Amino acid sequence: MTQYLEAKRGNITPEMQTVAEAEFLEPEFIRREIAAGRLVIPANKNHLNSRKPDGGGLKPCGIGSALRTKINANLGNSGVASNADDEVDKVQYAVKYGADTVMDLSTGSEIDILRRNIIGSVSVPVGTVPLYQVCEELDDIVDMKPQDFLDAVAHQAEQGVDYMTIHAGLLQEHIPLTDSRLAGIVSRGGSLTAKWMVAHKQENPFYSHFDELCEIMREYDVTWSIGDGLRPGCLHDASDAAQFGELSVMGQLAKRAWEFGCQVMIEGPGHVPLDQIEMNMKRQQTECFGAPFYVLGPVVCDIAPGYDHITSAIGATLAAYYGAAMLCYVTPKEHLGLPDREDVRNGVIAYKIAAHAADVALKRPHCRERDDELSRARFAFDWEKQFALSLDPERAREYYNRSRLTACGETSPPAAHCDRYCSKCGPQYCALTTTQELQELRRQ
Amino acid sequence: MTQYLEAKRGNITPEMQTVAEAEFLEPEFIRREIAAGRLVIPANKNHLNSRKPDGGGLKPCGIGSALRTKINANLGNSGVASNADDEVDKVQYAVKYGADTVMDLSTGSEIDILRRNIIGSVSVPVGTVPLYQVCEELDDIVDMKPQDFLDAVAHQAEQGVDYMTIHAGLLQEHIPLTDSRLAGIVSRGGSLTAKWMVAHKQENPFYSHFDELCEIMREYDVTWSIGDGLRPGCLHDASDAAQFGELSVMGQLAKRAWEFGCQVMIEGPGHVPLDQIEMNMKRQQTECFGAPFYVLGPVVCDIAPGYDHITSAIGATLAAYYGAAMLCYVTPKEHLGLPDREDVRNGVIAYKIAAHAADVALKRPHCRERDDELSRARFAFDWEKQFALSLDPERAREYYNRSRLTACGETSPPAAHCDRYCSKCGPQYCALTTTQELQELRRQ
């Protein structure tokens, strides 16, 4: 049984119950959304069963356009950088700052052990791209046999992976459509899949073996994340025939996966100019029958390497506002190198901002209360409460402490009047203080 | 004569010519937009006249919704932090990274000398809030005589300030409308003005003396920036009766300033939820007869102190897309302290991204060419060209060099093959390389 099949049969599972509580929604509503294919709870049975008596282990999380916007953090080593320990550390850092799911995209050494350690150490759903493990075991992707891939999927499913990205929608007919692109195929999995197809002059093996894959996914209730192998890699390539040709196939595959009783998400772009984001989100919802859209950014300008957590958070906010269910973060190192711990932190916070800004705008239950509480604390100069309500309390405190030291010097005990301003305006120009003074004058 | 009066009389000034060339537009179009009040060229005659034979000095810059989106950087010391030298240094840093205008908002010591040094050292228009100088010369704003303020405006106009923010639209009737707010009056100038009004039980002196102010502004062609003293300081307070009451008066004042022959911009919020940004931009355009809208952010969520360059760049992108002409940057230190050099850099780049993303989406002439060129360089692994086309070449290079060192080690001469990947994917998983390999296979 899967969450989808349970929902179809009218059953509310404990996981649906948990999601309903977290989202301030009715369990029956959650069930209906899952049955309609509009909501997934990525929770591999083996990951769920590994839950510990102390409450450790997977906490089910719902992903769907009717819920709070979720964010994913991509992690994992490469063949030339980082190691297993550092990546587990980064995963925990990502979760600490609010990642709702993590993907282990390791392509370096010891990826099997690393994956097991990540699954064992976090409470959020874990996703993978199983093709990478196959590649690690071969000299060239061209040597892959389809059975190698099915075995890798079964192995990772057994390990407890909650969702898997498989680039099954990219067909032979789409490849020539990328000829007019500036950036070709920028999806790692997509480019490897296309290379195999071109070398063998055969159809996409994940498309050809889709039914067998569905059977494995159903057995463990691994959620499909149908990968967008042809996502645009620059503004120029956005919304082209290759991207939308693949999207249409992804929609058909979503339907097929539902017939097998699987849960399904659809992956999305990438790089998209601001004025095309709404159209992209609506088109996905139509072509993929409402399956949750899991987008990477999108980046809205190509000229800011070193700041792509910002270029993409702008696009991600709009994507979520127009219906994306989950936002895959982008770090400042995107296009330049593997992110370190601090990049992970900056990427996660930028995406918590994007998700929250969209949720506030969509008036999701109880979302703006935290903003209002923080604003009240700000007006009351209650710094500790401001920090506690912040997305990154350590950073807010660090900046304020530095400011306070400049503004007031180091006195022991700290001068209480210093709590009433910061170094930006000083005591004479704080608008909040002036407002409070004029309110007092009005009462006299 | 002012740019506005020249335009009204059908004359194309050298400044209009310069703006037309920079924007790839016809000089006659620029003239028409200025005459319609939809475009300003903040260029104080004394600042223009200080131009040097080597080409140094003010370079005229157009601000209007038909032009590329401009960004402003706020700088200046406070009574408790920074000094004149550091602030001049930050101003130059802001301009280096792309600020189109700067505002000197100093409230600390030696602000007269600091202002003169800033005007003398940069090629971009300089704005101020003249009220701060008046405050510096008094113990309490309540002691201000209207003539003190007129004198300060005349003095700064004579110094060459190109545009001035004066909070003339905030009326007595608006003050009680702020009672239901969480954050009161968060504009420094607005709160000081309101305090004076409450203490004296008199109407806003800048409103009462608006005509005299216009005469000074016209004499030097100082552009009005009618300050939004009642801008919302948190999501809760956005789009309330106080904000829109003031906005309506600002529109009337814009008309009055045009009657005097002055150029006019209107300042805007602040903190606005994502779903209210379009409405806010459209409402300003209607209420203020198309006068250029100069917005501060807006911040789209209140829970991320330490990251408000991001929360606000999201709002700023949408604001520009829906018609704002200039975006005032926000730094990571907003709400916490005075920005340092690095904060200025981060704020400026976040806003260059916002402005550019909007300009690309609005299909402004030649804007996307730089993105496409960078994407071509990326696909060709031409790192030097990528850096050169980046908004922050130093940072992109720094991140890439670190990545390359990890990926390839330090060899001398550097191994050429290392140019073909970064530490994120390594040589085996670079999608660009894989695309090039499969393109080669297809040609065979």
Interface residues (C-beta under 8 A of the other chain):
Chain A: S78 G79 V80 A81 T107 G108 Y132 C135 I175 T178 L182 A183 G184 I185 V186 S187 R188 G190 S191 L192 A194 K195 V198 A199 G233 C234 L235 H236 D237 P273 L274 D275 V300 C301 D302 I303 A304 P305 G306 Y307 H309 I310 T311 A313 I314 T317 L318 Y321 P332 K333 E334 H335 L336 G337 L338 P339 I349 A350 K352 I353 A354 H356 A357 A358 V360 A361 L362 R368 R370 D371 D372 L374 S375 R376 R378 F379 Q386 F387 L389 S390 L391 D392 R395 A396 E398 Y399 Y400 R402 S403 R404 T406 A407 C408 Y421 C422 S423 K424 C425 G426 P427 Q428 Y429 C430 A431 L432 T434 T435 Q436 E437 L438 Q439 L441 R442
Chain B: S78 G79 V80 A81 T107 G108 Y132 C135 I175 T178 L182 A183 G184 I185 V186 S187 R188 G190 S191 L192 A194 K195 V198 A199 G233 C234 L235 H236 D237 P273 L274 D275 V300 C301 D302 I303 A304 P305 G306 Y307 H309 I310 T311 A313 I314 T317 L318 Y321 P332 K333 E334 H335 L336 G337 L338 P339 I349 A350 K352 I353 A354 H356 A357 A358 V360 A361 L362 R368 R370 D371 D372 L374 S375 R376 R378 F379 Q386 F387 L389 S390 L391 D392 R395 A396 E398 Y399 Y400 R402 S403 R404 T406 A407 C408 Y421 C422 S423 K424 C425 G426 P427 Q428 Y429 C430 A431 L432 T434 T435 Q436 E437 L438 Q439 L441 R442
